[in-house]
Amino acid sequence: MRPPEPPSARRRRLAPQMRFYLAGVLVLVVGLLSAAGVYLNADDSQTYTVDYGGDRRASLALERVGGKAAVWAVEFNQWLGHLWHGQQLAYTLAYLTLGLALVCFLLGDRCRR
């Protein structure tokens, strides 16, 4: 026979569904507050991007060396680099936050079933 548990050990644990919901709310609040802070403090006048020579000659030289995939990779890298500066970073954080919170809420809903 087991001895009775102390009152601190008898605390009620949260169900997995509630844990996912609380995690979603926490992610949503922290992420959107962070995005708002970045948006308000963003200075778009200074951007530090690397120019890969967007002219046609450089693009053709890159295509000759690495093929069309290399050109697409450079263009994708430039696009991705622009997401992490200034106000665009705030939008990126907001969308990532909404996506992660949605995943948490959906997992919580899935645990309920």
N, C-alpha and C positions, 0 to 999 in steps of 0.2 A: 504494500500500500504506500502511496506517495504522501509525503507531508503536504499540507496546504500551502499554496503559493502566497507569498507576501503581497500586499495590496499593490505595490508598484509593478509587480510582474503580471498582475491581472488586468492591467490597462488594456483597454480594447484596442485591437489593431485595426487599421483601416483596410478595407477591402481593396483588392487590386484595381477595381473600377474607379474607386474614389482617389486612389493614388495617381492614376493616369490623369484624371480630371484636374486634380490639384497641380500636377506637374504642367499640364497644359496652361492652366491659369497663370502659374508662376512664369513660364516661358513667355506667355503673351504679355504680361505686365512688364517684366524686365526687358524683353526685347523691344517692345514699342517705346518704352521710356528711353532706352539707349538710342534707338533710331531718332527719336525726337531731339535728344541731346546732340547727336551728331548733326542733324539737320540745322539746328539753331546755331551751332558753332562752326559750321562748315565755311571754309574760305575757298571759293571756286576760282579765285584769281590766280592761285598758284597750283599748277598741275605738273607733276613730274612724270612725264611719259617718255618712252624711248621711241624715236621715230625710225621706223624700219625702211625709210626711203619709199614713200608711197607713190613715187612716180612710176610711170609705165616701164621705163628702162630697168629699174631695180627689180620690179615685179617679174619682168621677163627673165632677168638673170637668175633670180631665185627659182623660177619655174624650170629653167634649164638645168640647174644644179639638183634641185630636190623634187621636181615635178609639181603637179597641180596641188597635191596634198600639202606640200610645204607652204605654198601660197595661202591655202586655206588655213593652215595652222598658224601662220603669222597674223592673218586677219582675225582669227578667233582669239589669239593672244592679245591683240590690241583691243578688241571689244571687251574681253574679260578684264583687262587692265583698267579700262575706264570705269568699271563698276566699283572700284575700290578707292575712289577719290571724291571728296567734297559731298555735295548733296546727293549725288548718285549712290554713295555709300549708305546714306540714310535709307534710301528706297530699297537698296539691296538687303539691308538688315531687316527692314519691315517685312519684305516678302519672305525672307528666310524664316523670320519669326512666325509669320502666319502659317507657313507650311509646316513647321515643326509643331506648333500648337495644334494644328488640324490633325496631324499624325497622332499626337497624344490623345486628343478627344476621340478619334476613331478607334484607337486601341482600347480606350476605356469603354466605349460602346461595345466593342467586340468581347470584352471580358464579361459584360453583363449577360450576354446570350448564353 
